[in-house]
Amino acid sequence: NKLLGREVYTTNDQLGGLEIMYPIGVTHLEVDNDREGVDAILEWISFVPEKVGAPPAARISSDPVDRDVEWRPTPSPYDPRLMLAGTEDKAGFFDEGSFKEYLA
């Protein structure tokens, strides 16, 4: 739009929708309705500090601070996200249930 100096499209749907925009990272998260979209936005901005220079918001977690990272890399190829999120039976680096990938 800006390059041509006139409006060529008004929504991402006109450029291919989620099937195109999500895999290339233009759309970061897909939700089913507007309410879920607003909830996702509020969750996302809740990680931003209240003021410039302030520390990030602290989160309450059921994981103890001193728990071990149980998941270990293997010699064969593996999904590196497992080190962060863990698996059903082995804890990863992040607190349980807190890993949410954007720009997947």
C-alpha positions in Angstrom: 0.0 0.0 0.0 2.7 2.5 1.0 4.9 1.8 -1.9 2.2 2.5 -4.5 0.8 5.4 -2.6 -2.7 4.1 -2.8 -4.8 1.4 -1.1 -4.4 -1.9 -2.9 -5.6 -4.2 -0.1 -7.3 -3.6 3.3 -6.8 -7.0 5.0 -4.4 -9.9 5.2 -7.2 -12.1 3.9 -7.0 -10.4 0.5 -3.3 -11.4 0.4 -3.9 -15.1 1.1 -5.2 -15.2 4.7 -3.7 -17.3 7.5 -2.5 -20.0 5.1 0.1 -17.5 3.7 0.5 -15.0 6.5 1.1 -17.4 9.5 3.9 -19.5 8.1 5.9 -16.4 6.9 5.6 -14.7 10.3 3.4 -11.7 9.3 0.7 -13.2 11.6 2.1 -14.3 14.9 -0.9 -16.1 16.5 -4.1 -17.6 15.2 -7.3 -17.4 17.4 -10.9 -18.5 16.7 -12.7 -15.3 17.5 -12.3 -11.6 18.5 -12.6 -12.4 22.3 -9.7 -14.8 22.1 -7.7 -12.2 20.1 -8.2 -9.6 22.8 -7.2 -12.1 25.5 -4.1 -13.0 23.5 -3.1 -9.3 23.2 -3.6 -8.7 26.9 -1.5 -11.8 27.8 1.2 -10.7 25.3 1.4 -7.1 26.7 1.4 -8.4 30.3 5.0 -9.3 29.8 6.0 -5.7 29.0 7.3 -3.8 32.0 5.0 -1.2 33.5 7.5 1.6 32.8 10.7 2.1 30.8 13.6 0.6 32.7 11.3 -1.4 35.1 11.9 -5.1 35.6 9.6 -7.5 33.8 6.5 -8.6 35.7 7.0 -11.6 38.0 4.9 -14.6 37.3 3.5 -17.1 39.8 4.5 -20.6 38.9 3.9 -24.0 40.3 7.4 -25.0 39.3 10.0 -24.8 42.2 12.8 -22.4 41.5 15.4 -25.1 42.1 13.9 -27.9 39.9 16.2 -29.6 37.5 15.9 -29.4 33.7 15.3 -33.1 33.0 15.1 -33.1 29.2 18.5 -33.6 27.6 19.6 -33.3 24.0 20.2 -36.6 22.1 23.0 -37.4 19.7 20.4 -37.9 16.9 18.5 -34.9 15.4 15.8 -33.5 17.8 13.4 -30.6 18.0 15.3 -27.8 19.9 12.0 -26.5 21.3 11.9 -29.6 23.6 14.8 -28.1 25.6 12.6 -25.2 26.3 9.2 -26.8 26.8 10.1 -30.3 27.8 8.0 -33.4 27.2 5.2 -35.1 29.0 7.6 -36.9 31.3 10.6 -34.6 31.4 10.7 -30.9 32.4 12.3 -28.4 30.0 14.0 -25.1 30.8 10.8 -22.9 31.0 8.2 -23.2 33.7 5.6 -25.9 32.9 2.9 -24.6 30.5 4.6 -21.2 30.0 6.3 -21.8 26.6 4.3 -20.2 23.7 6.0 -20.0 20.4 5.4 -17.0 18.1 6.6 -16.7 14.6 6.6 -20.5 14.3 
